Structures are given as structure tokens and as C-alpha cells.
């Protein structure tokens, strides 16, 4: 037959175990459904992994031609005349660039034409204007124009933009809805129609940061007026590789695959590509536009390259924050996308990534539950922390070596929740167990006190009644004494309760006094008085024996009981018994009981001498201040003496 305590222990452990399992299951569900409220935290984890992983170097097929500060100081302020842009494009084409992608929008006519007036335009030749020169240059091919899509909620205004859509096929699983797996634009800001027609190919420049201002992903495709359009970098790579046939294979609401020829590009449910940054800014080769125009740039630098033309000069550049840098040029974002497409080393989330993360949550979380339940909180927490660290290291390795992003966020949440909740549950259970044990111990102590007191009453009813009265007196006096600064820390509410409950035991030693002395109706002889004075030591001995038989050691309750029984006849001036203690050497409990014992004996007991009145007893105690009694205790007694009368 199991003991109740054994069964209670198993119940407590089972309760703590269940408290650990519940957050694991909840976190596993969160990992599957990925609530938007945790999206920001998931992005932060992604940034941490990206910064911790080893960046892959850029390939050798992307170059940035930069309209930088030196270019402006050499050629003039921005924007340049269109014939200068045309000459720059012609130079790049002559140097062997395979594709030239312009991260620039020519939304208005050349400003040099406008300032001269309608009839006095600046001409390069008698028949040709700067915009015409640029259009003629674009017709020679290998140039991709940039434009910006707009997403205003208001009704779109009619647009004269000449944009170039994709012939995109969309393949969906049967269970998927017909919702378009890309963003829907409402309009566009583009170059002049003549330039768009001349170029023949174009791509949008949109790359909006997430809500926290960090650019992690860019859209590769978007829809406008029922047609699908490519991003600038996607169109540039398609033009350079000759792969314009594209298919979007939708895996689920969160993941798709964009097939560019035979190349599979992983995108999310809105056609976004997670960027694999090559490092901080200027990781790609930069060539000054001034060097290209002057012929100082080496031809080998640009031959067979996908060239992005953009501006980084102050006042003209567009910068964004990335997980690796806070001032990343917009043109380098386009270069990064193109390099990712060319190298095919994408960062991707597996189509079953949520399931994998949920399984890791279950395995790691349940392992933490078992460890904490079996080995305890400290060892379990240490082992769990090691396991979480291993998961993070594994996530960094997967991202660095394979470009696979498996978020350690939910496994970490799972383990932290397990540790926190199981620790709290264990603390709560142990506290309740301690409270139960304390109540049981208090009950046992009260039973012991009552048993010992009953023993006294069975031997001498008058002594028993005297002992019970002192219980109330001791509480009144101790509560008043506790207001004194010297006693405030010693007489806490708990110790006052204890003193009051143990006060009846002060005369327990009288059970060892012979009846002919204990019940003698008159004054005691000297020999009888010496025998009677043994009762403090006998009382201490009774409690000691009870303590030894119960196997109790260093118990505060029994320690105070021994003090009360053994020292309540000590006197402040050292003339008391049994030890002759003086002043503060006498325990506080003994000093309090000395006053209480004398007051009750003087006002109620008539065995050895006639009782006296309350006022006489109070005066007697006051007169013995500093000799028989502690002065501070007498002062406290005077303040509550009226309550003793009742």
C-alpha cells in the first residue's frame, strides 16, 4: 500500500509535467500557422542568422556603373542631358556589356530643351534633340528601362506608360484558390513613351522595406491592369541569358517557384525573393560613369557583364537599410537580385518549413519537459539551453551552406516557455507542499502543546488554568513590547503568535514536583521551596525528551518552549533561578513570561498566599522594575495593564 505522501508526490510531478507539455503543443500549432503578430520577431531572427552566417561572395557577371560625386564634378549636375546618357549607353555597349539596366526613370523631357523654350530647343544637330538621341540609342538593343509601380488605393489615373509584360503561365495545385500569387499595382511612374517604345524591354524598380524599415525581400513579378510585369533585375537577367519564357508554380499560399527557363527561383506567396546579400555596401564592382565616358574604364571590367547604371552621389541616390547595412544603395539592391538569379544560390524557405519547425518544436520542447521533470530545473535548463544553442548553430549552418532558412524562433519560444512555466509550476507546487507541511507541523505542535498542557492540568487543575490565562496576557504584552525599537525585529507577528501559543507550557515542569509540595495549602519550607524551584529545569527536561523521542532538531517552536519553561523565573538583577541570568542575557520570551506569571499568580492563586487586587499587582510589578523585571517590559505592561483586568 502506497503512502499518501508518495501518491501526492507523483500527482505533483504529473501536474508539473503537464504544465510543460501544454506550451509545447501550443507553440507547435503556432509554428504551423505562423501568426502575423510574431512576423516581426521572425524577421528579427532571420536578420540575426543572416549576420551570423558567412556571406557568399558576388559572382563576376554583375557590375555597377555609378553616377558618383566625381562624375557630377566632371560632367555637370544631375540630371544630365539625354544625349550624355545616350553616349554613356553607347560606350557601355561598345565595351561589350551584355545587358544595360537603367536604375533611372526619364519621366519628363530633357530639361535643357524645356528651359530654352518651345521654339529654341538645344540641338545636338540641326534635326535631332537630346531625347531623340537617347531613343535612337535605345533602339540598338540590350538596354532595360526602369519604372516604378504605384499602389495607391485611389482610382488610377490614365497612364501613357509603355511597359513590357511577361507571358507568364501560372500552375496551381487543385486545392489552391484563384487569388493571384503576386502584388496588384494601380499605376506606374515611367519614362517617356518614346523611350519605352525604343527600348522594347523594361522592368519595375520597386523594392519596399518591411514595416520595420529593413529590406529583406523584393518582388520579382507584379500585376497591373490584368498583365504581369517583371522586376528590372529579372528582366535584365532574362535579356542576358535569353530566357524569357517563365512559369510560376504555386506550391501553397506561402510559397511558389518561378521557373526562368530551366532555372527555379523560390519566391513567397506574393512573388517576393528573399535577398541573399553579399555583404555590406559596395560588395559589387563599381565603375565611375566619368571613367566610362572618358574611356578610362578597362574594357575587360564590363565585357559580357550585366551592367546596372544608377546614382550614388549625394542628393541623387536612393538608399535603404538591409540586415547587414543601414545605407545600401538602391542600384546595388538590383545588382544583388541579378546576382542571386545568375548564381542560383537563393535563400529559400522550404515548402514544408512550417512542418519542420513544428516537429523541431515538439522534439526539443518535449525533451526539455522530460529533462526538467527527471533531472530537476537547474540541470534541465542547462541541457535545454545547450539544445537551443545547437538549433541556432544548425540554422546558421543551413543558411550559410545551403541557403535554407529554418527559423529557430518557435523552438526557442517552446523551450523558454517550458522552462518558465515548469519552473513556476514547480515553485507553486513546492510552496503549496511546504505550506501543507507547515500547517501539519503547526497542527502537530499545537497537539503537543495541548497534550503537555493536559498533562499539567491532570496533575494540578489550578496550574493548568493559570497556564491558559497567561496565553492571553503574553499576547497583549508582547504586541505592545513589539512597538519598542529594541524589540521590533525580535517580536515579529509570527514570533508573537508562537510566544502566545507556548506560554501555557511555562509551568510544565511542575508535573515532576511531588504532590505534597504542589498541593500544600500553606507556605513552603526552605527545603520544599528548593524542590519547587526545580520545576523550570524539569520543564526544560520534559520538552527535551519529547524533542529527542520525536527526532526533531533545531526546531524554533521547541526552542522557544524551552526558553519559556527554563527562564521565566530569572530576574533582571541576576538573583533569579535556575541559572541566575542577568539583564539582556535572559531571553525575551523569559522576560515577558516573568511579568505575566507574577501578575496572574498574584491576582488569582491562593494556594500559598492570599491573592491581591489588579491595581496592587500592577503596582507590585512597577516597583520591581529594574530589579525583578526588564524595565522596557514593565513600561509595556503599564500601557496594557488595563486590558489584563478583563
ABEGO torsion letter per residue (X at the ends): XBBAAAAAAAAAAAAAAAAAAAAAAAAAAAAAAGBAAAAAAAAAAAAAAAAABBBBBBBAABBBBBBBAAAAAAAEBOBBBAAAAAAAAAAAAAAGBABBBBABBBABBBAAAAAAEAABBBBABAABBAAAAAAAAAAAEGBBBBBBBBABABBBBBBABBBBBBBBBBBBBAABBABBABBBBABBBBBBAAAAAAAGBBBBABBBBBAAGBBABBBABBBBGGBBBBBAAAAAAAAAAGBABBBBBBABAABBBBBBEABBBBBBAAGBBBBBBAEBBGABBBBBAAAAAAGABBAAAABGBBBBBBBABBGABBBBBBAABABBBAAAAAAAAAAAAAAGBBBBBBAAAAAAAAAAAAAAAAAAAAAAAAAEAAAAAAAAAAAAAAAAAAAAAAAAAAGBBBBAAAAAAAAAAAAAAAAAAAAAAAAAAAAAAAAAAAAAAAAAAAAAAAAAAAABAAAAAAAAAAAAAAAAAAAAAAABAAAAAABBAAAAAAAAAAAAAAAAAAAABBAAAAABABBBBAAAAAAAAAAAAAAAAAAAAAAAAAGBBGBAAAAAAAAAAAAAABBAAGABOAAGBBEAABBAAAAAAAAAAAAAAAAABAAABBBBBAAAAAAAAAAABGAABBAAAAAAAAAAAAAAAX
